[in-house]
Amino acid sequence: MGVAAAMNDFVRGVWVVAYREFLRLLRDRARFVSAFAMPLLFLVIFGAGFNRSVGPLSEDVDYIKFVYPGLIAQTVFMVSMFAGLSVVWDREFGFLRELLIAPISRSSIVFGKILGAAGIAVFQGLLMLVLAPVVGVPLSVLTVLKLAVLLIVLSVSLSSIGMALASRLRTQQGFQIFIQIFMFPAVFISGVLFPVNDVPRWLEVVSKVNPLTYGVDAVRQVFLTSQTVTVASGEPPILGIVFFSHTTTVFIDIAVLGLFGAAMFFIALWMFNRQA
């Protein structure tokens, strides 16, 4: 009975914290629009600008089709990373103190914050699917289901990073500056705008250390597997990440993200529990 009551309190705490994150999104329309507008701007500027000069990357995949899945992963990344901003905001305005003294565990607060941010990120990532017919990427129910599962893993992993950072950064200004410094380099080296297997060696190594790279590649493989993506003999593949002549699959990408997300979650939980 004690275990059941503790689990009930834990689930209730997670739900309350996550629900509050959803309410905050509904009331902050500027945040909702900006998270959708940035990838759209990238698609218009980079897609239209480089599509003709870069040319088709394979038989059925032009540059716009190549960039579009990466921008969905970028949307999830940007929304997930700002999960920690709500923690900093709550700390500045005193609400975090009320949460910490409330009769709920700190682990339920971390779970709730991460799940709330992940739910918002997945929703906004799936919202990008309205552009699929415009870009010319075919959609099916199975593709959407695969994408939803993948975005959940990606968003939970990346939200954990934001939570870990928020446990140490004390002001919104400091958090936003730090996130901007981290976020844009991570996006540019993740393969959103170019194949990571066809870059200088140093950039390829840095890209493979970036967890977002595996999220971008997994989303791209979900969308483009049905396309003809054969490349010329001797050319590096545009799908998958090459490790010692072995090219990753969607399942390997998800496994890497899952392991990274689990590690970051426990780090975030440990750092949050150490707060006074």
C-alpha positions as CSV (number, residue, x, y, z in Angstrom):
1,M,0.0,0.0,0.0
2,G,2.9,2.3,0.8
3,V,4.5,1.6,-2.5
4,A,1.3,2.2,-4.4
5,A,0.7,5.5,-2.6
6,A,4.2,6.6,-3.4
7,M,3.8,5.7,-7.1
8,N,0.5,7.5,-7.2
9,D,2.1,10.7,-5.7
10,F,5.0,10.4,-8.2
11,V,2.7,10.1,-11.2
12,R,0.5,12.9,-10.0
13,G,3.6,15.1,-9.5
14,V,4.8,14.4,-13.0
15,W,1.4,15.1,-14.5
16,V,1.0,18.4,-12.7
17,V,4.4,19.7,-13.7
18,A,4.1,18.5,-17.3
19,Y,0.6,19.9,-17.6
20,R,1.9,23.3,-16.5
21,E,4.5,23.3,-19.2
22,F,1.7,22.7,-21.8
23,L,-0.3,25.5,-20.4
24,R,2.7,27.8,-20.6
25,L,3.1,27.1,-24.3
26,L,-0.6,27.8,-25.0
27,R,-0.3,31.2,-23.3
28,D,3.0,32.0,-25.0
29,R,2.1,32.2,-28.7
30,A,5.3,34.0,-29.6
31,R,7.4,31.0,-28.4
32,F,5.2,28.7,-30.4
33,V,5.4,30.8,-33.6
34,S,9.2,31.4,-33.3
35,A,10.0,27.7,-32.9
36,F,8.1,27.0,-36.2
37,A,9.3,30.1,-38.0
38,M,13.0,29.5,-37.7
39,P,13.1,26.1,-39.5
40,L,10.7,27.5,-42.1
41,L,13.1,30.4,-42.7
42,F,16.0,27.9,-43.0
43,L,14.0,25.9,-45.5
44,V,13.1,28.9,-47.7
45,I,16.6,30.5,-47.6
46,F,18.9,27.5,-47.7
47,G,16.6,25.2,-49.6
48,A,15.7,27.6,-52.3
49,G,19.1,29.2,-52.3
50,F,21.2,26.1,-52.6
51,N,18.8,23.7,-54.4
52,R,19.9,24.9,-57.9
53,S,23.6,25.3,-57.1
54,V,24.0,22.0,-55.1
55,G,21.8,20.0,-57.5
56,P,20.3,16.6,-56.8
57,L,22.1,14.5,-54.2
58,S,20.7,11.2,-55.6
59,E,18.2,10.1,-58.3
60,D,15.1,11.1,-56.4
61,V,16.5,13.4,-53.6
62,D,17.1,17.1,-54.3
63,Y,18.6,19.5,-51.8
64,I,15.2,20.6,-50.4
65,K,14.1,17.0,-49.7
66,F,17.5,16.4,-48.0
67,V,17.2,19.5,-45.8
68,Y,13.6,19.1,-44.8
69,P,13.9,16.1,-42.4
70,G,16.9,17.7,-40.8
71,L,14.8,20.8,-40.1
72,I,12.2,18.7,-38.3
73,A,14.9,17.4,-36.0
74,Q,16.2,21.0,-35.6
75,T,12.7,22.1,-34.5
76,V,12.6,19.4,-31.8
77,F,16.2,20.2,-30.8
78,M,15.5,23.9,-30.3
79,V,12.2,23.4,-28.3
80,S,13.8,20.7,-26.2
81,M,16.9,22.7,-25.3
82,F,14.7,25.4,-23.9
83,A,13.2,23.0,-21.4
84,G,15.6,24.3,-18.8
85,L,14.5,27.8,-19.3
86,S,11.3,27.2,-17.4
87,V,13.4,25.9,-14.5
88,V,15.5,29.1,-14.5
89,W,12.3,31.2,-14.8
90,D,10.7,29.3,-11.9
91,R,13.8,29.9,-9.8
92,E,13.9,33.6,-10.5
93,F,10.2,34.2,-9.7
94,G,10.2,31.9,-6.6
95,F,7.9,29.2,-8.0
96,L,10.7,26.6,-7.9
97,R,11.0,27.0,-4.2
98,E,7.3,26.2,-3.8
99,L,7.8,23.1,-6.0
100,L,10.8,22.0,-3.9
101,I,8.9,22.2,-0.6
102,A,5.7,20.7,-2.1
103,P,4.9,17.1,-1.1
104,I,6.2,15.6,-4.3
105,S,9.7,14.2,-5.0
106,R,12.3,16.1,-6.9
107,S,12.6,13.2,-9.4
108,S,8.9,13.8,-10.3
109,I,9.7,17.5,-11.0
110,V,12.6,16.5,-13.3
111,F,10.4,13.9,-15.0
112,G,7.5,16.4,-15.4
113,K,9.7,19.1,-16.8
114,I,11.4,16.8,-19.3
115,L,8.1,15.1,-20.4
116,G,6.3,18.4,-20.7
117,A,9.1,19.9,-22.9
118,A,9.3,16.6,-24.9
119,G,5.6,16.6,-25.5
120,I,5.7,20.2,-26.8
121,A,8.8,19.4,-29.0
122,V,7.1,16.4,-30.5
123,F,4.0,18.3,-31.2
124,Q,5.9,21.1,-33.0
125,G,8.0,18.6,-34.9
126,L,4.9,16.8,-36.2
127,L,3.4,20.1,-37.1
128,M,6.2,20.5,-39.6
129,L,4.6,17.7,-41.6
130,V,2.2,20.1,-43.1
131,L,5.1,21.2,-45.3
132,A,5.7,17.6,-46.6
133,P,3.4,17.9,-49.7
134,V,5.0,21.3,-50.6
135,V,8.5,19.8,-50.4
136,G,7.5,16.7,-52.3
137,V,8.2,14.2,-49.5
138,P,5.7,11.3,-49.5
139,L,3.9,10.6,-46.2
140,S,2.2,7.5,-44.9
141,V,0.6,6.5,-41.6
142,L,3.6,4.2,-40.9
143,T,6.0,7.0,-41.6
144,V,4.2,9.3,-39.2
145,L,4.1,6.6,-36.5
146,K,7.9,5.9,-36.9
147,L,8.6,9.6,-36.8
148,A,6.6,10.1,-33.6
149,V,8.5,7.4,-31.8
150,L,11.8,8.8,-33.0
151,L,11.0,12.3,-32.0
152,I,10.0,11.2,-28.5
153,V,13.4,9.6,-28.0
154,L,15.2,12.6,-29.5
155,S,13.2,15.2,-27.5
156,V,13.6,13.4,-24.1
157,S,17.3,13.1,-24.7
158,L,17.8,16.7,-25.6
159,S,15.4,18.0,-22.9
160,S,17.6,16.3,-20.3
161,I,20.6,18.4,-21.5
162,G,18.5,21.6,-20.9
163,M,17.5,20.4,-17.5
164,A,21.1,19.6,-16.5
165,L,22.3,23.1,-17.7
166,A,19.4,24.8,-15.8
167,S,20.4,23.2,-12.6
168,R,23.6,25.3,-12.6
169,L,22.7,28.5,-14.5
170,R,20.9,31.0,-12.3
171,T,19.5,33.7,-14.6
172,Q,17.4,33.6,-17.8
173,Q,19.9,35.9,-19.6
174,G,22.8,33.5,-18.7
175,F,20.9,30.5,-19.8
176,Q,19.8,32.0,-23.1
177,I,23.3,33.1,-23.9
178,F,24.8,29.8,-23.1
179,I,22.1,27.9,-25.1
180,Q,22.6,30.1,-28.1
181,I,26.4,29.6,-28.0
182,F,25.8,25.8,-27.8
183,M,22.7,25.4,-30.0
184,F,23.7,27.0,-33.3
185,P,27.1,25.2,-33.7
186,A,25.3,22.0,-32.8
187,V,22.8,22.5,-35.5
188,F,25.3,23.5,-38.2
189,I,27.6,20.5,-37.6
190,S,24.7,18.0,-37.2
191,G,24.2,17.4,-40.9
192,V,21.0,19.4,-41.2
193,L,22.4,21.3,-44.2
194,F,25.0,18.9,-45.6
195,P,25.9,15.2,-45.6
196,V,28.3,14.5,-42.6
197,N,30.0,11.8,-44.6
198,D,31.3,14.2,-47.2
199,V,33.1,16.9,-45.2
200,P,36.7,17.5,-44.0
201,R,37.9,14.9,-41.6
202,W,38.0,17.2,-38.5
203,L,34.4,18.3,-39.1
204,E,33.3,14.7,-39.6
205,V,34.8,13.7,-36.2
206,V,33.1,16.7,-34.5
207,S,29.8,15.9,-36.1
208,K,29.9,12.3,-34.9
209,V,30.3,13.4,-31.3
210,N,27.2,15.6,-31.6
211,P,24.1,13.7,-30.4
212,L,21.9,15.8,-32.7
213,T,23.7,14.2,-35.7
214,Y,22.1,10.9,-35.0
215,G,18.7,12.4,-34.5
216,V,19.0,14.2,-37.9
217,D,20.2,11.1,-39.6
218,A,17.4,8.9,-38.1
219,V,14.7,11.3,-39.1
220,R,16.2,11.6,-42.6
221,Q,16.3,7.8,-43.0
222,V,12.6,7.5,-41.9
223,F,11.6,10.0,-44.7
224,L,13.9,9.0,-47.5
225,T,14.2,5.3,-47.2
226,S,11.5,4.9,-49.8
227,Q,13.3,7.3,-52.2
228,T,16.1,6.3,-54.6
229,V,19.2,7.4,-52.7
230,T,21.9,5.5,-54.6
231,V,25.0,7.6,-55.2
232,A,27.8,7.3,-57.6
233,S,30.4,4.6,-57.1
234,G,33.0,5.7,-54.6
235,E,30.9,8.6,-53.3
236,P,30.0,8.6,-49.5
237,P,26.4,7.8,-48.7
238,I,24.0,10.6,-47.9
239,L,22.0,8.4,-45.4
240,G,23.6,6.8,-42.4
241,I,26.7,7.8,-40.5
242,V,29.9,5.9,-41.5
243,F,32.0,4.3,-38.8
244,F,35.0,2.3,-40.0
245,S,33.2,1.3,-43.2
246,H,30.0,0.5,-41.4
247,T,26.9,2.7,-42.0
248,T,24.5,3.2,-39.2
249,T,20.8,2.3,-39.5
250,V,17.8,4.0,-37.9
251,F,17.9,1.5,-35.0
252,I,21.6,2.2,-34.3
253,D,20.9,6.0,-34.4
254,I,18.0,5.5,-31.9
255,A,20.2,3.3,-29.7
256,V,22.9,6.0,-29.6
257,L,20.3,8.6,-28.7
258,G,18.7,6.4,-26.1
259,L,22.0,5.7,-24.3
260,F,22.9,9.4,-24.5
261,G,19.5,10.5,-23.2
262,A,19.6,8.0,-20.3
263,A,23.0,9.3,-19.3
264,M,21.9,12.9,-19.5
265,F,18.7,12.2,-17.6
266,F,20.6,10.7,-14.6
267,I,23.0,13.6,-14.7
268,A,20.1,16.1,-14.7
269,L,18.4,14.2,-11.9
270,W,21.6,14.2,-9.8
271,M,22.4,17.9,-10.4
272,F,18.8,18.9,-9.7
273,N,18.7,16.9,-6.4
274,R,21.8,18.7,-5.3
275,Q,20.1,22.1,-5.4
276,A,19.5,23.8,-2.1
